[in-house]
C-alpha cells in the first residue's frame, strides 16, 4: 500500500521550541502510519487524519478475498479530529500583540538607522571631499618673523569670532607672467578692520605705489615690492607674507591678526562661477597701456593692449572685473582710482554671496580658488566671519584710501622717483604721516601713539 503525505501548514509564532515540537510530532506520525500499514496488509479503503492533510486519502479498491483482519474504516464515515485547542486568555493575546508591536518597532528603527547611517556616511564623504579637503589646502598659517611685534593677546587657532576686534591683511597678486610665483608683486594691500563688539567694519586701502621703508631688506621701496622682496630671499611664500605683514605693522603701527593672500586668477574664476558682477561705472575706463600678460588670449608679458569700458551700469565677467580693478592708467587720479575700483568689486561680490548662492556654489568656488588663496583664518573663523558679514549692511562699511586728497584727507603726494631695485623712474606716492597718523590712531584705538613710520 502506498501512502502519500500532503503539505503541512504550520501556523503560529515560530521559535526554536516550536521547531523541536514539530519534529517530534512528525516522527510520531511516521511511526504510527508504518505500524498501521504493516498490521493492515491490503486495505480496501482508508482514511487519514484531516488535520495532517488537505484532503482524506482513499485506498485503492482490493480483490474480494481480502484479509479478514483488515482495518475497518470508522463507523461514522468521518476522519477523527484532535480535540479543539483551549481558547487563550485576553492577557496572553495582549502580550503577544505587544511583543509583535515591539518587534515591528525595532525592525523599523533598525531600517531607519541603516538608511540614516548610509546617508550620514555619504554626507560626511561629500563634505570631506568637496568642502573640507579643498578648504584645508587653503589654510596656511605663517609664523611671525623675529622682527614682527608679538600680539598682546595671542589668538587661539579656533577662537570665536565674536567679542573681539580683528585686523585682517588682504594681499592680492595677479598672474603677471613677468614673475614666477611666489616672487610676485601685490596689486592689492588692504587692512580690513572688523569690530564684532560694536558691529563696525572698515576697509583701509594702502596704494601699491606708496613709497615706504621695507624692514629686514632695508631701504625705501614701493610697498607692493615688500612681498616680492621677502619671497625672493628664500623663494618662500611664507617669507613674502612675513615681510608684507611686518612692513604694515612697522610703517603704519597696525597690528595684524590674520592674513589672506588671493591670486587674481582665482578671483577671475570665482566671479565667473557666480555669474559675474554688476557695477556702476562712473566714468569711461580708457587705458592704452594695459599689460597684455593676463587673460585667455595668447599672453605677451611685455606688450600692451587697449582697454575700454563705457560708463553706466555694467555686468562684468571675471576677466573684465580683473581688468577693471587692475588698470592703473584709466583714472586721472591714477592708483587712487584703482584702489577705489577694487573696493567697488568687493562690494559687488558681497552682494552676490548670499546664503543660497554660497550653499549651491561653494564646492565649485572652492575648486576655483584652489591654489589661488592662502590664509591663516581657521575653518571655524571663516564660518564666523561669513555669518557676521551675511547680515552686515554694505552701506555701513567705511572705506579709506591712504592716497592723495584734499585738506586733512590728503594722505599722500604723487611724484616720480628713481627706484634702485627697478633701476628706473617709478610713479610713487609719498605718504603724509601728519594726516595718516590721526586717522589710524582713531580707527584702530591707538590713542596718541606715534604710529606712522614710513621713512624707517
C-alpha positions in Angstrom: 0.0 0.0 0.0 1.3 3.4 -0.9 0.7 6.3 1.4 1.1 9.9 0.2 1.7 12.8 2.6 0.1 16.2 1.8 1.6 19.6 2.5 1.9 20.5 6.2 0.9 24.0 7.1 2.2 25.2 10.5 0.7 28.3 11.9 1.8 30.2 15.0 4.8 32.1 16.3 8.0 30.4 15.2 10.6 29.7 17.9 13.3 27.1 18.3 11.0 25.2 20.7 8.3 25.2 18.1 10.7 23.7 15.6 11.6 20.9 18.1 8.0 20.1 18.8 7.1 20.0 15.1 10.0 17.5 14.5 8.8 15.2 17.4 5.2 15.3 16.1 6.3 14.4 12.5 8.4 11.4 13.7 5.5 10.2 15.8 3.1 10.4 12.7 5.6 8.4 10.6 5.9 5.7 13.2 2.1 5.3 13.7 1.4 5.1 9.9 4.1 2.5 9.4 2.7 0.4 12.2 -0.9 0.6 10.9 0.2 -0.3 7.4 2.1 -3.4 8.5 -0.8 -4.6 10.6 -3.4 -3.9 7.9 -1.8 -5.5 4.9 -4.1 -4.7 2.0 -6.9 -2.5 2.9 -9.9 -1.7 0.7 -10.2 1.8 1.9 -8.5 4.0 4.5 -8.9 7.5 5.9 -6.2 9.7 7.3 -6.4 12.4 9.9 -7.5 15.5 8.0 -5.5 17.7 10.4 -2.4 16.4 8.7 -3.6 16.6 5.1 -5.6 19.0 3.0 -7.9 16.0 1.8 -8.5 12.5 3.1 -6.6 9.9 1.1 -8.7 6.9 0.0 -7.0 3.5 -0.5 -7.4 1.7 -3.9 -10.2 -1.0 -4.2 -8.9 -4.5 -3.5 -10.0 -8.1 -4.6 -12.9 -9.7 -2.7 -10.5 -12.2 -1.0 -9.1 -9.7 1.4 -7.5 -10.3 4.8 -10.1 -10.8 7.5 -8.0 -8.7 9.8 -8.0 -5.6 7.5 -8.6 -2.4 9.3 -12.2 -1.2 9.0 -12.9 2.5 8.4 -14.5 4.5 11.2 -18.2 3.6 11.6 -19.2 7.2 11.4 -17.6 7.6 8.0 -15.6 10.7 9.0 -12.0 11.2 10.0 -11.2 11.5 13.6 -10.1 15.0 14.6 -7.9 16.1 17.6 -9.6 17.8 20.4 -10.0 21.6 19.9 -7.4 23.8 21.5 -8.4 25.8 24.6 -9.1 29.5 23.9 -6.3 31.8 25.0 -6.9 34.4 27.8 -7.2 38.1 26.8 -4.0 38.9 28.7 -1.9 36.4 26.7 -3.3 37.8 23.5 -2.4 41.3 24.5 1.1 40.2 25.5 1.5 38.6 22.0 0.3 41.7 20.3 2.6 43.8 22.4 5.6 41.6 21.6 4.7 41.7 17.9 4.4 45.5 18.1 7.8 45.8 19.8 9.4 43.6 17.2 7.9 45.7 14.4 9.1 48.9 16.0 12.7 47.5 16.5 12.8 46.4 12.8 11.6 49.9 11.7 14.2 51.6 13.9 17.0 49.3 12.6 16.0 50.0 9.0 16.0 53.8 9.7 19.4 53.5 11.4 20.8 51.7 8.3 19.3 54.3 5.9 20.3 57.3 8.1 23.7 55.8 8.7 24.2 55.4 4.9 23.0 59.0 4.3 25.3 60.3 7.1 28.3 58.4 5.7 27.6 59.8 2.2 27.1 63.3 3.6 30.3 63.1 5.5 32.2 61.8 2.5 30.7 64.6 0.3 31.6 67.3 2.9 35.1 65.9 3.3 35.7 65.5 -0.4 34.1 68.7 -1.8 34.4 71.2 1.1 36.8 70.2 3.9 39.6 68.8 1.8 39.9 71.8 -0.6 39.3 74.2 2.3 42.1 72.6 4.4 44.5 73.2 1.5 43.8 76.9 1.6 44.5 77.3 5.4 48.2 78.0 5.7 49.4 79.5 9.0 52.6 81.6 8.7 54.7 82.1 11.8 55.6 85.5 12.9 59.0 86.7 11.9 61.6 87.6 14.6 61.2 91.3 14.0 57.4 91.2 14.0 55.7 92.6 17.1 54.1 89.8 19.1 50.4 90.1 19.6 49.5 91.3 23.1 47.0 88.5 23.5 47.7 85.6 21.1 44.6 84.3 19.4 43.7 80.6 19.7 43.7 78.7 16.4 39.9 78.0 16.6 38.8 81.1 18.6 35.3 82.5 18.3 34.9 85.5 16.0 32.5 87.4 18.2 33.5 89.5 21.2 36.7 91.0 19.8 38.4 93.2 17.2 40.2 91.8 14.1 42.7 93.3 11.7 43.0 91.1 8.5 45.6 91.9 5.9 44.4 91.2 2.4 47.1 90.7 -0.3 46.1 90.4 -3.9 48.6 89.3 -6.6 47.8 88.9 -10.3 49.2 86.3 -12.7 51.6 88.7 -14.2 53.9 86.4 -16.2 56.9 88.6 -15.8 57.3 87.0 -12.4 57.3 83.4 -11.1 55.3 82.5 -8.1 55.9 83.1 -5.2 58.1 86.0 -6.4 55.1 88.3 -7.3 54.1 91.9 -6.6 51.0 92.6 -4.6 48.4 94.6 -6.6 46.2 94.9 -3.6 47.1 95.7 0.0 44.2 96.3 2.3 43.6 96.1 6.0 40.0 95.0 6.9 39.2 96.1 10.5 36.3 94.1 11.9 34.9 95.1 15.3 32.4 92.5 16.3 31.7 94.2 19.6 30.4 97.5 18.2 29.4 96.0 14.8 31.6 98.1 12.6 33.7 97.3 9.5 36.3 99.5 7.9 38.5 98.8 4.8 41.8 100.7 4.8 43.5 100.6 1.4 47.2 101.3 1.0 48.0 102.2 -2.6 50.6 99.9 -4.1 52.7 102.9 -5.2 53.2 104.1 -1.6 56.9 104.8 -1.1 57.8 103.3 2.3 60.7 101.8 4.3 60.8 98.0 4.0 62.3 96.3 7.1 64.8 93.5 7.0 65.9 94.2 3.4 66.3 97.9 4.3 65.8 100.9 2.1 62.9 102.7 0.5 60.7 100.8 -1.9 57.1 100.8 -3.3 55.0 98.9 -0.8 53.9 96.3 -3.5 57.5 95.1 -3.5 57.5 94.1 0.1 56.0 90.7 -0.6 58.3 90.2 -3.6 61.4 91.1 -1.7 60.5 88.7 1.2 59.7 85.8 -1.1 62.9 86.3 -3.1 65.1 85.9 0.0 64.4 82.2 0.3 62.0 81.6 -2.7 59.4 81.2 0.0 55.7 82.2 0.1 55.9 82.4 3.9 58.7 84.9 3.8 56.7 87.0 1.4 53.8 87.1 3.8 56.0 87.8 6.8 57.7 90.8 5.1 54.5 92.3 3.8 52.9 91.9 7.2 55.9 93.3 9.0 56.0 96.4 6.7 52.4 97.3 7.5 53.0 96.8 11.2 56.2 98.8 11.4 55.3 101.6 9.0 51.7 102.2 10.0 51.6 100.8 13.5 48.7 98.4 12.8 48.8 95.0 14.5 47.8 92.3 12.0 45.8 89.3 13.4 45.2 87.3 10.2 46.2 87.4 6.6 44.6 86.3 3.3 46.5 86.1 0.0 44.5 85.9 -3.2 45.8 85.1 -6.6 43.7 87.2 -9.0 43.4 84.2 -11.5 41.3 82.5 -8.8 39.4 85.8 -8.4 38.5 85.7 -12.1 37.3 82.1 -11.9 35.2 82.7 -8.8 33.4 85.7 -10.4 32.6 83.6 -13.5 31.2 80.8 -11.2 29.0 83.4 -9.5 27.7 84.6 -12.9 29.6 87.9 -13.0 29.1 91.1 -11.0 27.1 94.3 -11.5 28.7 97.7 -11.1 28.0 101.3 -12.0 31.0 102.7 -13.9 31.1 106.4 -13.1 33.3 107.5 -16.0 34.8 105.9 -19.1 37.7 103.5 -18.4 40.3 104.0 -21.1 43.8 102.5 -20.8 46.0 102.4 -23.8 48.9 100.8 -21.9 47.2 97.9 -20.2 49.7 95.0 -20.0 48.9 92.0 -22.1 50.1 89.5 -19.6 46.8 88.1 -18.4 43.6 86.7 -19.9 42.6 83.8 -22.1 44.3 85.1 -25.2 47.9 84.5 -26.0 50.0 86.4 -23.4 53.0 88.6 -24.3 54.1 89.9 -20.8 55.9 93.0 -22.1 53.3 94.1 -24.6 50.3 96.4 -24.1 46.7 96.4 -25.2 43.9 99.0 -25.2 41.3 98.7 -22.6 37.9 100.4 -22.8 34.8 100.2 -20.6 31.8 102.5 -21.2 30.2 104.5 -18.3 26.9 103.4 -16.7 25.6 100.1 -15.3 27.8 97.2 -16.4 27.7 93.5 -16.0 31.3 92.2 -15.9 32.6 88.7 -16.2 35.7 87.5 -14.3 38.3 88.8 -16.8 36.6 92.1 -17.3 36.4 92.5 -13.5 40.1 91.9 -13.3 40.8 94.5 -15.9 38.6 96.9 -14.0 40.5 96.5 -10.7 43.9 96.3 -12.3 44.1 99.1 -14.7 46.2 102.0 -13.3 46.1 104.4 -16.3 42.3 104.6 -16.6 41.8 107.3 -13.9 43.0 110.9 -13.7 43.9 110.1 -10.1 45.9 107.0 -11.1 46.5 104.5 -8.3 43.8 106.0 -6.1 41.1 105.4 -8.7 42.3 101.8 -9.0 42.1 101.3 -5.2 38.5 102.6 -5.2 37.6 100.3 -8.1 38.9 97.3 -6.1 36.6 98.3 -3.2 33.7 98.5 -5.7 34.3 95.0 -6.9 34.5 93.7 -3.3 31.1 95.3 -2.6 29.6 93.8 -5.8 30.9 90.3 -4.7 29.4 90.7 -1.3 26.0 91.3 -3.0 26.4 88.1 -4.9 27.4 86.0 -2.0 24.0 85.5 -0.4 23.2 82.3 1.6 21.6 80.5 -1.3 24.4 81.2 -3.7 27.0 80.1 -1.2 25.2 76.8 -0.5 24.8 75.9 -4.2 28.1 77.2 -5.4 30.6 76.6 -2.6 32.0 73.3 -4.0 32.8 75.0 -7.3 34.0 78.2 -5.6 36.4 76.2 -3.5 37.7 74.4 -6.6 38.1 77.7 -8.4 40.2 79.1 -5.6 42.3 76.0 -5.1 46.0 77.2 -5.4 44.9 80.8 -5.6 44.1 81.6 -2.0 46.0 81.0 1.3 45.1 82.3 4.7 45.6 81.6 8.4 42.0 82.1 9.2 40.7 78.8 10.6 37.6 77.0 9.3 35.7 78.0 12.4 36.7 81.6 12.0 35.8 81.6 8.3 32.3 80.4 9.2 32.0 83.0 11.9 33.1 85.8 9.6 30.6 84.6 6.9 27.7 84.6 9.4 28.8 88.1 10.6 29.1 89.5 7.1 25.9 88.0 5.8 23.7 90.3 7.8 26.0 93.3 7.8 24.7 96.2 5.6 27.1 97.1 2.8 26.4 100.8 3.1 27.8 100.8 6.7 31.2 99.6 5.6 33.6 102.5 5.8 36.3 102.9 3.1 39.5 104.9 3.4 42.3 105.1 0.9 45.7 106.5 2.1 46.4 108.4 -1.1 46.3 112.0 -2.4 43.2 114.0 -1.5 42.3 117.4 -0.1 42.6 119.1 3.3 43.1 116.7 6.2 42.1 113.8 3.9 45.2 114.3 1.8 47.2 111.3 2.7 50.0 111.4 0.1 51.6 113.3 -2.7 52.1 111.8 -6.2 55.6 112.1 -7.6 58.1 110.3 -9.8 61.1 108.8 -8.1 64.1 106.7 -9.0 63.7 103.1 -7.7 67.2 101.5 -7.4 65.6 98.0 -7.2 63.9 98.6 -10.6 66.8 100.7 -12.0 64.3 103.2 -13.4 62.0 106.1 -12.6 58.7 105.0 -10.9 55.4 106.6 -10.2 55.1 106.8 -6.4 53.0 108.2 -3.6 54.9 109.9 -0.7 52.7 109.2 2.4 51.8 112.2 4.6 52.2 110.9 8.2 50.8 114.1 9.7 47.4 113.3 8.3 47.6 109.5 8.3 48.5 109.1 11.9 45.4 110.6 13.5 43.2 108.5 11.3 44.9 105.3 12.1 45.0 106.1 15.8 41.3 106.8 15.8 40.2 103.8 13.7 42.5 101.2 15.5 42.2 102.6 19.0 45.9 103.5 19.4 45.4 106.7 21.4 48.2 109.2 20.8 50.8 106.7 19.6 53.5 107.6 17.1 52.1 105.0 14.6 53.3 106.3 11.2 57.0 105.4 10.5 57.0 105.1 6.7 60.5 106.6 6.5 62.0 103.9 8.8 
